[in-house]
Amino acid sequence: MLADTTKDAIRAAYARLKDGLPGFRPRASQGKMIAEVAKALAGEGGVAAIEAPTGTGKSMAYLIAGHEVARAQKKKLLIATATVALQEQLVERDIPLYLQLSGHAAKVALAKGRGRYLCPRNLAMARNSLAGPAQSSLGFDADLALWSRPPAERDKQALSKLAQAFDDGEWNGDMDAAPEPVGDLLRPMLTTSAGGCTNRKCGQFMICPFFAARRAVDDADIIVANQDLVLADLTMPGEDDGWGGVILPRPDETLYVFDEAHHIPGKAIDRGASDVHMAVGVRQLSRLGRQVHAAYSLTDKENLGKLTLDAGDAKLQELSDSLEALEKEIRLGWLPDPAESEPMYRGSLGRLPEAWIGHARLLSLQTAEVQRWLAAVRRAVVEMTDGGPTQEALSRELGMALERIGKQASCWHAWAAEDPEQAPPLARWVTLTGDQQLICHASSVSAAGLLRNVLWGNASGVVLTSATLSAGGNFRGYADAVGLPDDAATLSLPSPFDLAAQASLEVPAMDALPDAREEHAQAISDWLADHLDWNAGNLVLFTSRAKLDRVLQRLPIDKVRKVRAQGSLGKTQLIAEHVSDVEAGKGSTLFGLASFGEGLDLPGKLCETVVITQLPFAVPTDPVGATYAEWLESRGRNPFIEVSIPEATRLLTQYCGRLIRNESDSGRIVLLDRRVVTKRYGAGMLRALPPFRRVIER
């Protein structure tokens, strides 16, 4: 229940926003969102899903309502986003502006996963490695090699500049704000995972950027985090047999706002995914054996528990033999189609052959035993009083080995587990790489079960918001995807823009449908060549790299020169060059995939036409989606109507959102997929899209 004093405080904060922000225009949608956020967060365990289009002013709405409720209840406000860009916008612009206008004082912290911070120990090791190979008498130096290939001069220079900036206090160790570009070779060397971290035992603990951020989180009133970190915390066993509160504040002491919440279903599913590369797993066990021998020679044997080195060696060998036995069983029982470029065996309804399951049960037991033993070995190494650099390196390697064994254990447990009768099964499948290597996979197919266990009912209050949560105002698909509680509030707000006057949605007459790959690619190319304004700023979206390449190959060369295709350069550089050319009057057209269809902000003349080449239906071979679809069918439900169409509609709406970013924007959206006209489901998809002026050629 929202107390009158809190209501008054929210009204006062909103009034100060209207009075203090130059050019502010009151928007009915923003006012309605403030009220709904406050209502959901004020009710114990309240949940609301709010769809708020571009221009609503979402962040200021949930800051005004969320912070006032958090202050009244003496709780933390945690805002979780899917992108670094939005985190930075909140921390650097929106929250300071809100605090300035509201007159409140609050401590604000940015929380990221460990892998987004510099590890000072690894930095020191990387710098030392440039001076020459490390010397050790333990015989496992080859296993601890830092550089996967000889470093280029630019990597050496980047390492030196990063080290200097950190040492001088000019950089706080946030890898997303690194003063020097960090390449793919260097980044994993300078960061670490939980397994590779020795926490307080590390000599660099007091200057560690990750732990500095953790301390700031503990003191903060408002926390901005990425969704992956929040989900990771929520899935950790907490106090009193509950979940969460290990890295971030306890869920029952926290009000959560998930912005960009359309990402939540996919990210929650990813939390439960695991895989084992069979050949790599065997090699890693061999390497682990050498590392454990080094640990036994370095530490006090009394600290290593009851399991002897010989017994540990036997456990590793048994696990390795079992991996090879399962691989042999799979290869005997599955004959991949040689015509398939990426062969896959997927268990129908998640069910695998019984022989494979028997091997998985044994592997599940063996990995658990190795985990317990390895944890004792690593603990003994970490607790040494004076092991020097060798101890540091060995602690790191054993910790990462524990993580790898843990991932194996998760996969084998999933393969061996019985699926509950009333819930969707796990997806279980095997893939064959180009060099004929087997990889075993397992994954949840729905986020609903996980979120019911760790979030709904455990959190003090939750608001989910995004520009695209529903399919034309229908939240059923999203509610099913996240397991939304029955009493959760859902609200789809109208756009604050006059979309019918500002933009048109066009469906040109075309002879080819996407099923005819070559013909459709040619039709797209012909339309772009003849009807796109190549002297303006444009965005062309594709559902696959193959289709993008086919169209690019068919375009006249003078048009190709004005195309900037995703993947040809880094995204930031690609967009910077696009902006530069459009502002110089040269014209530029971006060709992009799904990641360019959301989060891309190109206002005004930077994007005057958005071309959507194909309806964004999910890939039918996706094993997670295919398993879920089978389960729905087994229960007499239609996965195409319940899942595929709503999700494609949501994505289509997201893509349309790239065009109109403010009140002065105008332009057109062109859909080059006639299925919205020829198929029965098309009319419903068109109705669900924002109210642009329709231009449908018959």
N, C-alpha and C positions, 0 to 999 in steps of 0.2 A: 504494500500500500504506500502510495506516494504522500508523504507528509506535506502539510500546507507550507511549512517553512521551506521545504525543498522546492516546492512549486514556485514559491516567491523568488527563491534564489535563482532558479532557472530563468524565470521571466526577466529578472534584473540583468542577468548575464547576457541574455539575448538582446535586451534593450541597449546595453552598452556596446554590443557588437554593431547594432544598427546605427548607433550614434557615432561610433568611433572609427568605422571603416569607410574611407572615402569611396564614393561611388556605389555603396552597398544598395542592393535592390531587394526588398523583402520578397521572399518566395514562399508561396503557400506550401509547397512540397517540403521545404526545409523546416518550416514550423511544425508540420505534421510529423516529420521524422523526429524532431526533438521530443515531442510528446510521447511517441511510441517507444523511443529508446529509454526515456525516463521511466515509463510504465513497466517495461520489461525488466530493467535492472533493479528497480525498487522492490519488485515482488521476489520473495525468496525462491531462488531456483528458476526465475522467469526466463523465457526464451522467446526471441522474436527474429524473424527473417524479413528484412526490409530491402526491397528492390528500389534503388534510387538512381535514376539516369544521370548522365553527365550534366553538370550545371546545377545540380540540387544543392550542393554545398554539404556533402556527406560528412567530411571530417570535422567541420565546425559544429555540425548538428550533434554528432556523438560525443564530441569533446565537451560541449556545453552541458548536455544532459548527463553524460557519463561521469564527468568529474564532480559535478554538484551532488549526484547521488553517492558517489564514492566518498566524498568529504562527509556527507551526512551519516553514512554508515561506518566511517573509519575503515574503509577498505581500499585496496589497490585497484587502479584502473589499468588494465592490460590491453593494448591495441596490437593485434596480430595482422600483419600484411603478408602478401605473397611475393612482393618484389622489393628489392633494395631501394629502388627509386622512390616508392611511396614511403618507406621508412625514413629516408633522408628528408623528404618533403615534410613529414610530420615533425621530425625532431628539429629541423633547421628553420622551418617557416610556420607551419600551422599551429603547433603547440605554443611557441613563443608569442605568436600573435594573439592567440586565445588568452594566455596568461596576462599579457599586457593590457588587453581590452577589458578583461574581467576583473583585474586588480588582485587576482589571487597569486600567492606564492606556492610553488610546488617543485619538488625535486623530480627531474625527468631523467630516465636512463634508457639507453638503446641496448637491447640484448640480442646477441646473435649466437649462432652455434660456434663451437670451439674452432672449427675449420675456417672461420672467417677472421681469425685473429692470428697475428704473428706469434710463433713459439720462440722465445729468446734463446732457449737451449739449442733448437734446431738451426737458428740463425748463426750461432757461434760455431756449431759443427760444420755448417756449410762454408763459413769463412775459413775455418781451419783447413778444410779439405782442399782449398785452392792452393795452400802452401805445400801440399804433398800428401801422400797416403799416410793414414794413421798407422802407428806402430803398436803391435800387441803381440803377446806371446800365447794368446789363447786360441789362435787358429781359426777365428770366424770372421776375419776382416772382410772377406769377399762377400759374406752375407750382409754386411752392414754398409756396403758401398752406397754412397749418397747419390751419385750422378748415374742416371740410367744410360746416359750417353755423354761424351765429352762436352763440357759447357762451351757455348759460343761466347764470343767477346762481349756481345750485348748482355748476356746473362751475368757474366762476371761484373760488368759495369753496374747493372741493375742491383746486384747483390751488394756491391760496395756502397752505392748511394742510399739504399734502404737502411743498411746498417748504420751509416753516418747519421741519417735523419732520426733514427730511433735513439741512438746514443746521445744525440744533441737535444733530445726532447722536442723535436720539431714534428714528430709523427707518433701517434699513440698506439700504433700497431694494428689498427683496423685495416684489414687487407682491402676492403672496398674503397678505402680512402688513401691507398698507398701513393706516395709522392712520385713513384716511378712505375711504369707498366710492368706487371709481373706475368711472365709467360707460363705456359703449361708445364714446362720442365721445372721451373723454379718454385712455383706455388706449393706443390705438395711437399717440397723439401723444407719450406719455411713455416708450415702449419703442422698441426698434429691432431690426432683423434683422442677420444677419451682413453683408449687402450694404450696409446703412446705417451700419455701424460703421467708423471709420478707425483703430481699435486705438491703437497708441502715438502716432500722429500727432495724436490728439485731445487738446485742451487739458484735458479732464476725466479723462484716463486714470487718474491716480493715485487719484481718488476714485470711480471707476466701480464700482458694486456687482457687476456681472457679473465683472469681472476680479479683484475682491477674492475672490469665490467661487471663481474658477479657481485663485487662489493657495492658497486653503484646501484645495482638492481635491488639489493637488500634494503637500501636506504630510500628508494624512490617511491614517489606517490603515483606517478604515471610511467608506465613501462611500454616501450615500443619494441616489438619482437617480430621475428619472421615466423610464419605458420609452422614450418618444419620444427623449429625449436620448441614451440608451444606443444605441438603434438608429441614430440619426443619426451618432454617433461610429463605430460599427462599420462603417458604409457609406462612411466617408471613407477614401481611400487613405492608408495609413500608411507606416511605414518598411519598407525591404527588400521592396517590392512586396506588402506585406501590407495588412491592413485594420485600422482603428481606432487608438486611442492618440493621437488628435489633441486631443480635448477632455478625455478621461478617460484613466486609465492604460492602458498597452498590454494587449491581451487575454491575452498569454502570461504577464503578471505579475499577473493578476487572477483572483479567484474570484468568480463571478457567482451571485447568488441573485435570480431573478425571482419576486417575490410578485405575486399577482393575475395569474398567468401565463396565464389563459384569454384575456386581451386580446392576447397576443403575436401570434397569427396575423393578426388584423385590423390591428394597428398596423404590422406588417412589410409587409403588402400596401399600406397607405397610403403607406409610404415610397416605393414605386415608382409611385404614381399621379400623373398630370399631366393638365392640360387647358388649352385655349386658347379664350378668348372672342374670336371672330373680329373683331367690330367694335371691341371694346375694344383688341385687339392693334394694330389699324391706328391708332387714336387715340393710343395710347402711343408708337408709332414717330414720329408727328408731333411729339409733345411732346419725345421724346428728341432729335430733330433740333435743336430750339431750345436744349436744354440743352448739347448738344455744341458748338453755335456759341458759347455763352457760355464754355465751357471753352477753346476755341481763342483767344478774345479775351483770356483771363485768363492763360494759361500760355505757357511758353517752347516755341516750335514744335519745337525740336530734341528735346524730351522726348516728342513725340507719335508717334514712329515714322515709318515711310515713307509711311503712308497719308495723303494730303492731305484737307483738309476737303471738297473737291468730290468726291473719290472716296468718302469716308465717306457723304456725302449720297446718292450714287448707290447705295451698298449698302443704305441704309435705304429708299430708294424702291423698289429691286428687291424687297426683302423685303415691303414693304407691297403692292406689285403682286401678288406671288405669293400672299399671304394672300387678297386679293380674288379672284384667279383660282380658288383652291381653293374658296372660298365659292360662287362662281358654279357651279363644277362639281358641288358637293354639291347645290345647289338644283335643278339641272337633272336630276340623277340620282335624287333622292329626293322623293317626293310624300307628305308626312305625312298621316296620317288626321285629317281635321278634327274627328272625334269624340273624339280623344284629348286629354286635358287637358294631358299632358306628353309630346308626341311624341318618339320615340326611334328612331334607326336603329342597330341593333347588327350588327356583322359576325359572321355565323355562324362558329363556331370561330375568331373573331378576324380573319377574312379580310374585307378591304374591297375595293370595286371597284378594278380595276387603274388606272383613270384617277386615282383619289384617291391611290393609293400613289405614282404618278409625281410628283404635285404635292408629296407629303410628302417624297420623296427630295430634290427641289430645295430645299424649305424647310429641311430638315435641314442641307444644305450652306450655305445662306445665313445661317441663324441662327448657325452655327459661325463664319463669317467675321465677322459683326457682333459676336459675343462677343469675339473676339480683338482687334478694333479698339477696341471700347468699353473693354475692360480696360486697354489702353494709354492711352486718354484719361483714364480715372479715375486710373490710377497717376500720371500727370503732374500731375493736380490735387492728389492727396493729398501728393505730394512737394514741392509749392510751399513755400517758406520763410515767406512772409508774405502770405497771401491773405485773412486776416481772416474775418468772418462769412460772406461770400459763398463763400469756399473751403469752409468747413464745410458750408454748405447744399448746395453743388453736389456735394461729395464724397458726401454722403448720398444725394442724388437719383440720381446716376450709379450708385452702388452698388446701390440698389434696382432701377434699370432693368436692371442686369446680372443680378440675380436673376430678373426677369421674363423676360428673353431666355433665360436658362438653362432656365426652366420650359417655354417654347415649344420650345426645342431638344430637351428630353426627350420631349415629346409627339410631335414630328415624327420623331425617331429611332425611337420605339416604333412609329409608323405605318409607317415605311419598312422596319423590320427583318424579317428572316426568322425565323420561330419554329423552335426546335430540334425535331427529329422525336420524341424520346422524352420531352419535357417538355410541360406544359400551355402552350397559346398565351397570348399577351397578350389581354386584352379591349380591343376598340377600338369606339368608338361615338360617335354624334353626337346631341345633344339640341337641341330648339328651345324657347326660353323663351317666356313669355307674351306678350312684345312682339316675337316672331318673330326673335329673335337666335340665331345658331348658336354652339354650343359643341362643340369636338372634345375627346374624352377618350381616355385610354389607361391601363391598369392591369394589374399582375400579377393572376393569379387564385389564386395560392397563395404562401404564405410559405416553403414548403419550400426552393426553390432559393436564395433569398436567404440564409436562415439556414445552409444547408449551406456557402455561400461564405464567410460572414463570422464565424460563431460556432462551430459545431461543429468541433472540431479546432484552432481558433485560440485559444480560451480555455483557461486552465489548468484550469478546471472550471466546470460549470454545474448549478445546481439550479433547476427550475421547480416552483412550488407554488401551489396555489389550493384553495379548497373544491370547485371543479368543474372537473376536467380530463377525466374519463372519462364514459362513458355506462354507469352501473351497474357500474363496475370494468373496463370494456373501453376500453383506451386507443387502439384502432386509429385512430379518427377524429382524435384529437388528434395522434397520431404522424404521420399523413399530412399534417396541416395544417401542422406545423412542421418536417417532414423529420427527425424524431428519429432519431439514429443507431441502427443495429440492435442495438448492445450497450448501449444506454441502459437504465437500471433504471426500472421503473414500479411504483408502489405506491399502492394506494387504502386509506387508513386508516379504520377504523370511527369513528362518532361517539362522543364520550365521554358523550353524554347518553342517557337512557332514552327515546328518541323514541316508542316504542309507548305508553308510559305518559303522556307529556307532551302528545301531540298526536294528532289524527286527520286523515286525508286523506279528504274527502268528495267524492263525485261524485253530485249530485242528479239525479233524473229530470227531463229537460227534453224538450220536443217539438221544438225547433229546433236545428239545427247551424249553425256559423259561416258556411257557404256561403250560407245565407238571411240576408242582412245585416240587413234590417229586423226580421224575425221573431226572430232571435237577440238583437238589441239589446233588443227588447221583453221577451224571456224573461229576460235578465239584469236588466233594470230591475225586472221583477215579483219575481224572486227576492230582489234586494237590498231592495226595499221591504218584503217580507213576512218575510224570514228573517235579515236582518242585525241585530245588536244595535247600534242607532244611538246608544246611550248609552255605548258602549265605544270603544276605539281600534281602528281597522280600516285595512287597506290593500287597495285594489282595483287590480289591474294589467291594463292593456290593451295590445294589440299595435299599435294605431293611434290616432291622434288622432281620426279620423273616428268610430270605434266609441265612444270615450270620450264624444264630443260627443252622439252619438245616444242613448246611455244617459242622459246627464245631462238631455237634453231630455224624456225620458219619465218621469223620476222625479217623484214628488209633491213639491210645493214645500217642504213641511216637512222632507223628507229632503235636498233640494238645499241647504238652509241649513246643513246639517251637513257638506257636502262641501267639501274643499279640493282643487281640481283643479290638476295640474301645469300651469304656464304662466300661471296667474292672478296669481302672485307669484313672486319669486325663490325658489329651492329652500330656501335657509337660512331665510328668513322663513316660508315655508309650513310647514316642519317645526316651527319654534319656536312658531307659533300652534297647531299640532296638539298639541304637547306641553303647552302651557299649558292648552288646553281639556280635554284628557283628565285632567290632574292636578287640574283644578278640578271634575271630575265631570260635565262637560257632554257629553262624547262628541265624537268627531271622526273623520271618514273621509277618508283620502287617496285620490284618484284619480290614478294615475300611469302612465307609459309604461315602456319597458324600463329607463331609467336609474334608476327607483325600484325596480327588481327586483333590484338588486345594490348592495352598499356601504351600504345604508340600515340603521342600527342603532337599532331601536325596541324595547328590552327590556320585559319585564313587561307591564303594562296598557296601555302605549303602542301595542301591536299584539297583539290577542288573536285576530283573524281575518284571514287573508290570502285574498283571493278572486282567483283567476286566471281571467280571463274566456275565454281562448282559448289553445290550444296555440301556443307561439311559433315557428312555422315561418317561415323567411326569406321575404321578399317575392319572389314568382316572377319579377318583372320586373327584379330587380337584375341589371345587365349583367355584373358580375363573377361572381356565383354562376351565372348562366345559361350563361356561356361555359365555366366549369369543369364544369358538369353535362353540357354537350354533349361536352366532351372525354372525360369518363368514359364516356359512352354510346358514343362512337366506338371505345372500347377494350373494349366488351362488359361494362361495369360499370354498376351501378345507383346513380345519384347520390342517389336518395331514401333508399335503405337505407344507403348509405355516408356520406352527408353530412347530409341534411336531418333524418333521425330522430335520429342522435347529437347534432347541434347543438341541436335542439329539446329533447331530453332534458336536455342539459347546462344550457340556460337554465331549463328547468322546475325542475331541482334548485336552481339559483341562486335562483329566485323563492321556492321552498319554504323556503330558508334565511333568509328575512326573519322567520320566526315564532319559532323557538326560539333564543334568544341566550345563555341560561345555564341552569344546573341547575334554577332555580325557575320558569322560564317554562312556560306551558301555553297551549293554544288549538287552533285548527283551521285547516286549509287546505281551501278549497273550490274545486274545479275545475268550471267551468261549460261544459265542452266534452265532449260525450258521445262524441267520436271515440275516446277512450281505452277505451271499452266496445264501440263498434260496429265499429271498424276492426281489421284483423288486427294492425297494428303497435302498437295501444294496449296490449295486455297486456304487451308487452315494455317499453314506456315506464313502465308502472306498477310493474313488477318492479324497474326500475332506480332508482326514486325511494327516498329514505330510508325506513326501516322504521316509518313512522307507522302507527297503527291505521287499517285501511281501513273505510270506510263507503260501499259502492257500491250505490246504488239501482238496481234492475233495472226 
